[in-house]
């Protein structure tokens, strides 16, 4: 299942066509879901501020091997054999114990993680046929690397205000991926929290405060606790 099949590659054109009044926006992006907003960003350049939660845009900064493009490894083994090996590893990630570990790994106090979070994830993954959908998405993720140069060029030329909020102990999207944004946006701000991949599970309040302060300082807007945005 590719971005084309999901319709993500056409999202910027559809948004522009259906909402001609679209003005500058603030994006909050997270993990695997950040590619479509980035495509909107580089296509229409109307995004005023970015808040990224554990999702990188640089080759070599991910802890999951399958998201990196193939290089010399393809010469050493057959692509089909490689994919079969990756699928076998990914099936392990879809098991309940592995899902729970993705929530708790890197977290100093696992009791802070609500058990219904990983229990609900495991129940949804267990639905008939959903495992194959997840495997398709995982295997397709490595194709996301191709447009990275476009994103990085946009960062260098436009330099939008950017805040990266990240788990310091995230084994999936490594902290180096957060710091890498500073290569193209020198004044990008990075907040590393003492937690793992699902940083919002343990640091939602602190992250929310940091985001509100960032908006107030860098964009001239503040967001009260009720979530209503107002101009300063």
N, C-alpha and C positions, 0 to 999 in steps of 0.2 A: 504494500500500500504506500504509494508515493505522495508527495505534496500535491502533485497534479491530480491524483485520484481523490484526495481529500478536499481539493478545491482551494488550498492555501495559496498556491501560486497566482491565483486570479483574484484573491481578496483585495489587494490594493485597487485594482481597476473597478471592482464592484462597489467598493466603498466610495470611491471618487464619483462614480456614475450615479449612485443612489442618494448621495448626500452632498450636493454641490455647495452647501453652506459649511462644510467641515472646516473648522479653524484649527489653530494650533492646539495640540493635545498633550497630555501627560500620560506616559505609558508605564504600567506596572506589569512586569513580565517575569515569568517563573519557569525554570527548568525546561522541559521539552517543548513547552508552549510558546517559546519566545521567537521562533523563526518567522511566523506570519506577521507579527507586529514589526519586526525588523524590515521585512519586505515592504510594508506600508511606509515605513520611515524613509528608506532610501529612494522610494519611488516618488513620494509626494513632499517629503521634507517639511512636514507640518508638525513634527513632534518636538515639543519644547523641552521636555524633561523625561529622563528615563530612570526607572527604579528597577533594578534587576535582582532577582532572588535566585541564587544558585543556578545559573545557566550561562555557559561561556560562549565565546565567539572566536576562539583561537585554537588552531591545531596544536595538539600535544598537551593540552591543559585538562584533559578529562581522564578520570580514573577508570573509565569503562573502555576496554580495548576496541569494542566493535564500533565505536563512533569515530574512530580514526580511519582515514582512507587507507586502502591497501597500498603497499609499496613493494619492497622486495620479497615480501612473504609470498606473494602470488607466484613467484618463480620457483618457490621451494615446495609448494603443494598445490594440488588441484583446488580451484575455487569452490567446487561443490563440496569437496571434503572439508574445506575450511568452514563453509557455511554450516555443514552438519555438526561440526565440532562446536561452533558458536551457539547453534540452536540448542544443543545438549546442555551447555552452560546456562543459557537463558532460561530453559525450563526449570532449572534449579532455583533461579531467582523468583519464579512465579509461585513457588511453594509457600505455604503459610509461615513456616519458620524463617524463610529467607525474607519475606515481606516484613515480618516483625523486626528482623535484624537491620533492615534498611532504615527503620524508624529509630532504633535504639543505639546503633553503632555510632560511637563518637560522642554520646551523650553522657555527661558525668553522673547524672541522677536519672536513671531510666524510669523512676516512678513518676516523673513529670510528664511522661508520654501517656496520653489517654488510651487505654487498651482498645477502645472502640475504633480508634483510627486505623490501626493495622488489621483489626478483626474485620472491619467493613471492607477495607481494601481486598483482603483475602477472599471474602465472600463474593465480591463483585468479579474478581479474577476467575473464581471457580465457576462462573456461569458457562453454560454449554457454548463452546466455540470461541469464547473470549480469549483463551490462551493463544490460539492461532492468530487472532487479531493483534495481540500484544507482541507476538514474535515478529509479525510483518512490520510493525511500527519500529521495533528495536533494530531489525536488520536494515530498514530504510534510513535510520538515523544517520548512518555514515555518509549518505548523500548530502546531508546538510552542510558538509564542509565546503562544497564547491562555491557557494555564494559568500563565504567568509571574507574574501578580499574586497567585495563590494561594500560590506558592512564596515570594514576597517578603513577603507578610503573615505566613506561618509563620515566616520568618526573624526578622521584627521582633518577633513576640509570644513565640516560644519561644527564640530566640537560641542554637541549638545550637553547641557548639564547632566551628569550621570552619577547616580548613587548605586553601588553594588552592595547588597546585604547578603551575607554568606555565612555558612557554618564553617568554622575554622577546621573542624575535623571531618568534613564531608569527604567520604571516600569515592563518591561518584563524580561530582564536579569539584575538582581540587581548588583550594584557595588561590593557587597560582593563576587560575582562570579569572578570578576577580581582579587581582593585581595587574593582569595583562591589559586591562582596559586603559591603564595609565600610559601605555605606550603611545596610543593615538589621542587620548584625551588627558593631558598631563594633570589637569585639575580635577579629574574624576575622584570621587570620594568612595572609599572602601570601608565597610564595617564588617569585621569578622567577629562572630559570636562563638562562645565556648559551647558548641553543640555540633550535631551531625548534619545529615542531608536535609531533613525536614525541620529547618530552623524555626519555622513559625510555630511548631508544636511546643517549643520551650521558650521562645523569645518573642512572641507576637507583640506584647506590650512595648518592649524595648525597641523593636523594629518599627512599630507604628510611630513611636515618639521620634525616632531618628528621621523617618520619612517626613513627618510634619515639619521638623526643624529644617530639614534640607530644602523643602519647598519654600519655607518662609525666607531662608537666607539666599537661595540661588534663583528662585523664580518669582519672588515677590508675592507669594500666596501662602496662606496658612489654612490648615484643615483642623477645625476643632474636633473634639472627641466624638461628636455626633456624625462626623464624616462629611459635613457640608463644606464645600469649598467657597471661600470668599476672597476677593481681592484685597490687598493691603493698601 
